[in-house]
Amino acid sequence: MNTAAPFLNTAVGPVLIFLLIIFDYVLKYNTNAFQRRLFIGMLAAALAASLMSFLQHCLSGIPGRTVTVLLHAVLSLFLITQNITYYLAVVFIDYFACLSVSRTRRILKIFALLFVLYLIAILLNLKFHFFFSLSADNFYYPAAYPLRLAISYITLALIIIDIFISGKYLKPIQIYLLSFFCVLAALGASLDVFFQDINLSWPCFAAGVLYVYFFIIQSDSKIDSLTGIGNRMSFNELFEKLARSGSGELYSLVMIDMDHFKEINDTLGHLEGDNALRDMAAIIKGCIRESDFAARYGGDEFILVIKGQNDIAALMKRIEQAVQNQNKKGKRPYKLQWSYGWDNYSAGGGRSIKEFLAHIDALMYQQKSAKREREKRGKADV
């Protein structure tokens, strides 16, 4: 008897979810192209694996030598794409935590070696049947559970181990997100291993992927697409959270404005203006701590939220030195120039965001005006 019908409902849902996410994500602009490739690769492998799983049930129980050959091919492809999915899930989680392309590429090389060994095992299975075998009427029989569990699902254990290893890089919300994803994936896979009459691995995996995707989209909405740092929405959300906290914890808020930015746009064009914004954002990001916050507030304005009693004067000197180093390289047909204003903010102090930003904005323009006056005097002396 063909076994496709009972698995149709559990196959259609995951396939549609994977397809819709792929189509939607491809059309979105994402500043992190490496993350995009990893995520889409994982989705494509999961889509292929879920299709192979359904196709296996369509062919199961149909007699004939041709069907036997097709079933061996389909089941082998299922095991291959399944492991690719889990390998890429491990890699995606590690990159999501550490954001290190070099580290992720090293992990990919290790997994490539493991995958070659896995392919050899799949080929050997055609003779020794330590993954699966087929009956005379083409019904699927899995091999000994311990071996299959160890070889096929060890990557799920790697995901969990990797979360603990990468814990120092993760924010609490990321730990919750990835733990939820792992629990769903492991639950579905484990149920499929021990109970052959159900097919929950891909519905569970699809639910986890959908949850991760919502988090990615939500995170992307808080990132400035030009510079890759936070945007005004992410800053407003952070400030409102601090204002409601009532903790009294001290923060330093810094408003940075690029000098002569309009001249760069007017004389060299908006593409060079965009380059100037990217360069300034990269400098700021490279000078602050991981616990600090940076955002492009709008136009050529950036805002920093520095936690604790950090030495703002020392931070501004680091940024100034980095700007000078950038200008010395001479890669751009202009020089970066900037002004800033800052003050301390007490979390929950009752001061509104509009009021406080107007205050540090005024301090920043005082510095900008003083610099312009010095420039004018310098030109007059010449």
N, C-alpha and C positions, 0 to 999 in steps of 0.2 A: 504493500500500500504506500502511495506517495505521501510524504510528510510535509509538503510545502504549505498547505492551508493553515495549520496551526501556528506557523511562524510568520505568516504574511503581515499580521497586525504589528508584531514587534519589529519587523524589518522595515516597513514603510516609514514609520515615524523617524528613526535615526537617519535613514537615507535623506529624507526631506530636510531634516535639521542641518545635516552636514552640507547639503547643496545650497540651502538658503544662506547659511553663514558664509560659505565660500564666495557666493555671488555678491553678497552685501559687503564683505570685507575687502574684496578685490577693488570695488568701486570707491572705497573710502581712501582719503589721503592720510597716510600715517608717517610720522617723522622717523619711525624706527623700522627701516626696511628689513633689517635682519630678523627682528621679531616677527614681522609679517610673513617672511618666507618660512620660518619655523612653524608658525601656527597654521598656515595654509597647507604646508607639507603634512603636518599631523592630521588635519582634516581630510585631505585627499586619501591618505593611507587608510584612515578609519572608514571612509566612504567605500573604498575598494574592498576592505575586509568585510564590511556588513553586506555588500552585494555578493561576495563570494560565499558567505555563510548562507544567504537566502538561496543562491543558486544550488548549493549542495543539497538543500532540502527539496528543491524542485526535482533534482536528478535521483535522489535517494529512492531505492526500491524499484527502479526501472531496470529490468534485466537487459543484458546485452554487452558484448565486448567493447563496443564504442563508448557506451555510457560508463563502463568501468574506467577506461582511459580518461574520459572527461572528468569523472569524479576524482581520480587521483590528481589531475591537474588543478581542479578547482580547490580541493582540500589543501594541496601544497601551497597554492597561491594565497589561500586564506591564512595559513600559518605564517607565511612570509609577510603579508600586509599587516597582519595582526601585530607581529613583533616590531615592524617598522613603526606602527602607530605608537606602541608603548615606548620604543626607543626615543622617538621624537617628543613624546610627552615628558620623558625624563629631561631631555635637552632643553625643551621649552621652559620647564619649571626652573631649571638651573639658571638659564639666561634671565628669566623673569625675576629671579631673586638677586643675581649678581650683576646683571647688565654688563658682562665682560665677553666681548666677541672672541678674544684670543682664548679664554678659558673654554668657551663653548666649542670652538673649533677643535681644541684638544680632546674634548669629550666625544665629539663626532668621530674623530679618528679612532678612538678606542672602540666605539660602537660599530664602526665600519669593520674592524677586525672581528668583533664578536659576530657580526652579521654574516661575514664570509663563513665562519665556522658553523653558523646556524644553517646556511644554505647547503653546506656539505651534509649536515645531519638530515636535512629534508630529502636530499637525493638518496642518501643511504636508507631512509625510511621506506623507499619503494621496494627494497629487498628485505630489510630486517623488521619493518613494521613496529618500531618502538614509539611512534607518534600515533598511528592509527592503522586500521586494516579495513578491508571491505569484504562482506560476505558474498556468497555466490550470487545472490539476488541484489547485490549492490546496496546493502545497508551499511552504514558507517559504524565502526566499533573503535572507540578510543583505546589507546594502549594503557599500560599500567599507570594509575593516577600519580604516584609520587614522581616518576620520571617526567611525565607530561607537565605536571605542576612546576617542577624545578626548571625545566627548559623553556616552557612557553610563557610562564608568568613571573619569572625572576625579575623582570623589568619593573613590575609593580612594586616589588620590595625595594628596588633601587630608587624609585620615586620617593617612597617614604623615607628611606635613609638619607636621600639628598636633601629633603626638606629639613631634617634635623641638622645636617652638616651646614646647610646654608642659612640656618635660623638667625645668625647674627646680622645677616644682610636684609632680613625680611621685616616688614612692618606687621603689626598684629593682624590687620585686615588681610594681608597677603597670606599669612600663616593659616588663618581661618579658611580663606578661599581655596588654597591648594590642598589643605587637609580634607575639606569637603569633596573636592574633585577626586582625590585619591580613594576616599572611603567609597564613593559611588562606583568608581572603576573597579576597585578590588572586590566589592560586593557582587557586582554583576559577573565578573570573571570567575569568582569562586563558586557561585551558584551554578554557572554553566559547567564547571569542572565536575562537581559532585552530583549534579542532577541533570542528566542528559535530556530530559523531556521538556526543559524550559530553555528559553533563549533570551536572557536578560543582560548579557554583557554589553551589547551595543546600545540598547535603550538607556542603561545606566551611564555608559560612557558619554552618550549624546547629551544627557541631562547635565553631566559635569562640564562638558565642553560649552554648552549653552550658558551656564552660570559664569564660567571663565570669560566668555565672549562679552556678556553684559558688563563685567568688570572692566575689560579692556576698553569698550566703547565709552563707559563712564569716565575712565581715566583719561582717554584721548580728548574728551570734551573739556578737560581742565588743563590741557597742554597747548601752549602757543605753537601753532603749526609752522611758523617761520623759524623760531629760535630753538624750539625743543624744550624750553623751560616752562614754568607755570604761566597761566594767563590771569586776567583780572578776575574771572569767576573763581579760580582756585584761591586767589588771595582773599577775595571777599568772604569765601566760605571759611578760610582759616581765621580771619579777623573776627568774624561773628562767633566762631567757636571760642576764641580767646575772651571775647567780651562777655559771653554767657558763663564762662567757667567760674568766675569769682575766686580764683585761686590766689590772686595777688602776685603771681609769678612775673618776674621782670623780663621784658623783651626790648630789643632795640630795633626800631624800624628805620630803614634808610631808603630815601628816594634818590635815584640816580637819573640824571638827564644828560643826553649827549649834546655837546656844544657843536654849533655850526652844522647840524644834521641836515637842515633845509638846504644849505649850500651844496652838500653832497648830492642830494636828490636833484636840485635844479641844474647843476653844472655837469654831473656825471651820469644822471639817470637813476631810476628807481631800483634797478638791479644792483648797482653799487651801494645804494642806500640799504637794500636788504642785506648785502654782505657786511656792511658796517654793523647792523643790528645783530647779525649772527656772531660776528667776531666779539662784540661787546658782551653778549650773553655767554659765550664760551669762556671768556675771561672771568666773568663774575662767578660762573659755576665752578671754575677751577680754583677759585680763591676762598670760597666759603666751605664750611664743614658740612658733613652729611646730615647733621641734625638741623642745619639752617635751611631757610626757604628763600627761593628767588623766583620772581615772576616778571614778565613784561607787562606792565600795567596798561600800556597803550602808547601808540606812536613810538617815540624814542625814549620813553620813560620806563625805568625798571624799579622794582621795589624789593627790598630784602627784609626778612624777619629773622633776626638773630636771637637765638635763645640764650638766656643767662647773661652773666657779667662778662661778655666777650669784649675785648679791646677793639672798639670800633676804629680808633685812630690807626692801629696796627693793620686792621683789615683793609682800610682805605689805602694805606701805603702799599700793601700787597697788590691791590688792584691797580694802583698807579704804576707800580713797577712792571706789572704784566702788560699794561697799555703801552708803556714806553718800549718794552721788548718787542711788542707787536709792531709798533711804528718803525723801529729800527730795521726790521726785516725788509721793509719797503715793498711788500707784496701787493699793497693797494695804492692807488693813485691819490691817496688822502691820508691824513693822520687822525686817529681817534682822539677826541677830546671830550671831557665830561665834567660835570659838577654834581654835587650831592648835598643833601640836608638830612639830618637825623635827630632822633630824640628817643628817650626811653618811654616805654608803654607798660603799664601795670595791668595784667590780665584781670578783667572784671572791674576795672576802675570806673566804668560808667561813661567813658568818653566815646562818642560815636565815631564811626569810621570816617565820615565826611569831615568832621571837626579835626580829627587828628591828622588826616592826610593834608588838609588845608594848612595846618601848622608846619609840618615838615616840608611841604611844597614851598611855603614862604621862605623857610630857612635855605632851601636849595637855591631859590632864585636870588637870595641875598649873595650867596657865594658866586653864582653866575654873573650877577651885576658887577661884583667886585673884580672878577677876572676880566670882564669887558673893559672896565675902567683902566685896569693895568695895561691891557693891550693898546688902548687908545693913547695912554701916556707914552708907552714904548714906541709907537709909531710917530708920535709928535716929537720925541727926542731924536729920532732918526732924521 
